Structure formats: structure tokens, C-alpha cells
């Protein structure tokens, strides 16, 4: 027995201000029936409750990380700011792009 009856579908459609024809309601009913059958199949998998859920389908392995050491000499800020058109103190002024 489906949890989504025609009365529930009509109730939710009215609450969402969606007008459904009988054909649309029957289509939604059959889709929910299929979803519930698939959920029942998943629940029949042995030991499904003991399996950890995955948020990403592949194992992620990071084998090497870069070092966070500064390499080379630092460039003074006044030399870097020479490349900017407009500056205010140590800050670079950029054009406004969002209205």
C-alpha cells in the first residue's frame, strides 16, 4: 500500500497552488509507487543499516602535499602596487562589477 494516496496528492497540490488533472495525479501516483518499490528493494539489502553512508562515490587519496615554505625572496609591497591603476594605502581599488 502506497503512502501517497490520491487524497494526499490532491492536498499537497492544493497547498502548493498547483492544479492537477486526473491524468497528472495518476502519473504522480504511479511515480511515487515506483519510488517506494525501489526504496523497499534497497531496504531488503542485508546489513544495509551497518554500512556507512558515502558523500562521494570514489576514494580520495592525497599522496603528496606541497610544502608551505616560502621559496625565494619576497617582493616589497610598493613594487607590487606599481602594477595597479588605483591604490589607497596598501589596498588596490577595483571597478565595481555588481549593481
C-alpha positions in Angstrom: 0.0 0.0 0.0 1.4 3.3 -1.0 1.9 6.1 1.5 0.9 8.6 -1.2 -2.8 8.3 -1.7 -4.7 10.4 -4.3 -6.1 12.4 -1.4 -2.6 13.3 -0.2 -1.5 14.2 -3.7 -4.6 16.4 -4.1 -3.9 18.0 -0.7 -0.3 18.8 -1.5 -1.2 20.1 -4.9 -3.8 22.4 -3.5 -1.4 23.6 -0.7 1.2 24.4 -3.4 -1.5 26.0 -5.6 -0.9 23.5 -8.4 -3.9 22.5 -10.4 -3.7 18.8 -11.4 -5.8 16.9 -13.9 -6.8 13.3 -13.1 -4.2 12.1 -15.6 -1.4 14.2 -13.9 -2.5 12.9 -10.5 -2.4 9.3 -11.7 1.0 9.8 -13.2 2.4 11.3 -10.0 0.7 8.4 -8.1 2.5 5.8 -10.3 5.8 7.6 -10.0 5.6 7.6 -6.2 4.6 3.9 -6.3 7.8 3.1 -8.3 9.9 5.2 -5.9 8.5 3.3 -2.9 9.2 -0.1 -4.6 12.8 1.0 -5.2 13.1 2.0 -1.6 11.8 -1.3 -0.5 14.4 -3.1 -2.6 17.1 -1.0 -1.0 15.8 -1.8 2.5 16.0 -5.6 1.7 19.8 -5.4 1.2 21.3 -7.5 4.0 23.2 -5.4 6.7 22.3 -2.1 5.0 21.9 -0.4 8.4 25.6 -1.2 9.3 27.0 0.5 6.1 28.5 4.0 6.5 26.8 6.5 4.1 29.1 7.9 1.4 29.1 11.5 0.4 31.4 11.0 -2.6 31.5 7.8 -4.7 35.2 7.5 -5.1 38.0 7.0 -2.5 40.1 10.2 -2.3 43.7 9.7 -1.6 46.2 12.5 -1.3 49.6 11.1 -1.6 51.8 14.2 -1.6 51.3 17.7 -0.3 53.2 20.8 -1.2 55.3 22.4 1.5 54.1 25.7 2.9 57.6 27.1 3.0 58.3 30.5 1.3 60.6 30.0 -1.6 62.7 32.8 -3.0 62.7 36.3 -1.7 59.6 38.4 -1.0 58.8 41.3 -3.3 58.2 44.6 -1.5 54.6 45.8 -1.4 55.4 49.2 -3.0 56.8 47.4 -6.1 53.7 45.2 -6.4 51.4 48.2 -6.1 53.0 49.8 -9.1 51.1 47.4 -11.3 47.7 48.6 -10.1 45.9 51.6 -11.7 44.4 52.9 -8.5 45.5 52.2 -4.9 44.6 53.5 -1.5 47.3 52.8 1.0 48.2 49.2 0.7 44.9 48.3 -1.0 44.1 48.0 -4.7 40.9 49.7 -6.0 39.0 47.6 -8.5 36.0 48.6 -10.6 32.5 47.9 -9.3 31.1 44.9 -11.2 27.8 44.3 -9.3 25.0 46.8 -9.4 
